[in-house]
């Protein structure tokens, strides 16, 4: 990728690109677009704006200069995966998040191993999904290569499993999760 950027032909196209992007734009067409007007005059002005070509996985500019510099693979749309049921996963994430509202006060008031275990599992799942979203968003194979996202995901799964195992050991072989948190809050307070 760095070799492509350092290529003189690409740099020459970039200078042409800057000239292309700084051309005056039809202000009336933009006004029609912003107001959502559907009059025939607005339709004609909107048709004067350059339109991208949309394919299944990417947005390809119509301008030959843009196509040469950017390429179809560099403008991929976010999260167009072909696997998984994202709607049900999103609902499950919302359920787990809402579960914290009654679970946190109950776990701290009752201090029993079952509630501590549910709190530990819900916390690890919640943090795992958040970090997984960060890896998917910021460690895309297009940006960092195909190996780094796999390593990060494997490290995330390993860290989540070890965290859950450690919390379970603390709950069943130690004082319990909420009791340890309360003891942490009590540090520095006069008795």
C-alpha positions in Angstrom: 0.0 0.0 0.0 2.8 2.4 0.9 4.4 1.6 -2.5 1.2 2.7 -4.2 1.1 5.9 -2.3 4.8 6.7 -3.1 4.2 6.0 -6.8 4.7 9.1 -8.9 1.8 8.3 -11.1 -0.5 8.1 -8.2 0.8 11.4 -6.9 0.2 13.0 -10.3 -3.4 11.6 -10.2 -3.8 13.1 -6.7 -3.0 16.6 -7.9 -5.5 16.1 -10.7 -8.0 14.9 -8.1 -7.6 18.1 -6.1 -8.4 20.1 -9.2 -11.4 17.9 -9.8 -12.7 18.2 -6.3 -12.4 22.0 -6.2 -14.6 22.6 -9.3 -17.6 24.9 -8.5 -20.7 23.0 -7.5 -24.2 23.8 -8.6 -25.5 25.6 -5.5 -29.1 25.4 -6.6 -28.8 21.6 -6.9 -27.4 21.4 -3.4 -30.2 23.6 -2.1 -32.8 21.3 -3.8 -31.1 18.3 -2.2 -31.0 19.9 1.3 -34.7 20.9 1.2 -35.9 17.7 -0.4 -37.8 19.5 -3.1 -39.2 17.3 -5.9 -40.1 19.9 -8.5 -38.9 19.3 -12.1 -36.5 22.2 -11.9 -34.9 20.7 -8.8 -34.7 17.2 -10.5 -32.8 18.6 -13.4 -30.4 20.4 -11.1 -29.9 17.3 -8.9 -29.1 15.3 -12.0 -26.2 17.7 -12.7 -24.4 16.6 -9.6 -21.8 13.8 -10.0 -23.2 10.5 -8.8 -21.3 7.5 -7.4 -21.8 4.1 -8.8 -23.0 1.7 -6.0 -22.1 -1.9 -6.2 -22.7 -4.7 -3.7 -19.7 -4.0 -1.4 -18.3 -0.6 -2.4 -18.9 2.9 -3.5 -17.0 3.7 -6.7 -16.8 7.3 -7.9 -17.8 7.9 -11.5 -14.9 10.3 -12.2 -12.0 8.4 -13.9 -9.5 10.4 -11.8 -11.2 9.3 -8.5 -11.5 5.7 -9.7 -7.8 5.6 -10.6 -6.7 7.0 -7.2 -9.1 5.5 -4.8 -10.0 2.2 -6.4 -13.1 0.2 -5.6 -11.7 -1.7 -2.7 -10.6 1.4 -0.6 -14.1 2.8 -0.2 -15.8 -0.2 1.3 -19.0 0.4 3.2 -18.8 -0.4 6.9 -20.2 -3.6 8.3 -21.4 -5.3 5.2 -20.8 -8.8 6.4 -22.4 -11.8 4.8 -22.8 -13.9 8.0 -24.6 -13.8 11.3 -27.9 -12.5 12.4 -27.1 -8.9 13.5 -30.6 -7.9 14.5 -30.9 -10.7 17.1 -27.4 -10.0 18.3 -28.3 -6.3 18.7 -31.4 -7.2 20.6 -29.4 -9.5 22.9 -26.9 -6.7 23.5 -29.7 -4.4 24.6 -31.2 -7.1 26.9 -27.8 -7.6 28.6 -27.4 -3.9 29.0 -30.8 -3.5 30.5 -30.1 -6.5 32.8 -27.6 -4.4 34.6 -30.2 -2.0 36.0 -31.8 -4.5 38.4 -28.8 -6.8 38.7 -26.3 -4.3 40.1 -28.3 -3.2 43.2 -29.5 -6.8 43.9 -26.0 -8.2 43.7 -24.6 -5.6 46.1 -27.5 -5.9 48.5 -27.8 -9.7 48.6 -24.1 -10.8 48.0 -24.8 -14.3 46.9 -22.7 -16.4 44.5 -25.5 -16.9 42.0 -26.0 -13.1 41.5 -22.2 -12.6 41.5 -21.9 -15.2 38.8 -24.7 -13.6 36.7 -23.0 -10.2 37.2 -19.6 -11.6 36.2 -20.9 -13.3 33.0 -23.0 -10.2 32.0 -20.0 -7.9 32.6 -17.6 -10.0 30.6 -20.1 -10.4 27.7 -20.8 -6.7 27.7 -17.1 -5.7 27.7 -16.3 -8.4 25.1 -19.0 -7.1 22.7 -17.7 -3.6 23.1 -14.1 -4.5 22.4 -15.2 -6.7 19.5 -17.0 -3.7 17.9 -13.8 -1.6 18.4 -11.7 -4.3 16.7 -14.2 -4.6 13.8 -14.3 -0.8 13.3 -10.7 0.1 13.7 -8.7 -3.0 12.8 -10.3 -3.7 9.4 -8.3 -6.0 7.1 -8.3 -3.3 4.4 -6.4 -1.0 6.8 -4.1 -3.2 8.9 -3.9 -6.4 6.7 -5.7 -9.7 7.1 -3.5 -11.1 10.0 -3.8 -8.4 12.6 -7.6 -8.5 13.0 -7.4 -12.3 13.5 -4.7 -11.9 16.1 -6.7 -9.2 17.9 -9.9 -11.3 17.9 -8.0 -14.3 19.2 -6.5 -12.2 22.0 -9.9 -10.8 22.8 -11.5 -14.3 23.1 -8.5 -15.4 25.3 -8.7 -12.4 27.5 -12.5 -12.7 27.9 -12.2 -16.4 28.8 -9.4 -15.8 31.3 -11.3 -12.8 32.9 -14.4 -14.9 33.3 -12.4 -17.8 34.8 -10.7 -15.4 37.2 -14.0 -13.9 38.3 -15.5 -17.4 38.9 -12.5 -18.3 41.0 -12.9 -15.1 43.0 -16.6 -15.9 43.5 -16.4 -19.5 44.4 -13.0 -19.7 46.1 -12.8 -16.2 47.5 -15.0 -13.7 49.2 -17.2 -13.0 46.2 -17.3 -10.4 43.5 -19.5 -7.7 45.2 -17.7 -8.2 48.5 -14.3 -7.5 46.9 -15.7 -4.4 45.2 -17.1 -3.2 48.6 -13.8 -3.8 50.2 -12.1 -1.8 47.5 -14.5 1.1 48.1 -13.7 0.9 51.8 -9.9 1.4 51.3 -8.9 4.6 53.0 -12.0 5.1 55.0 -11.7 5.4 58.8 -13.3 2.6 60.7 
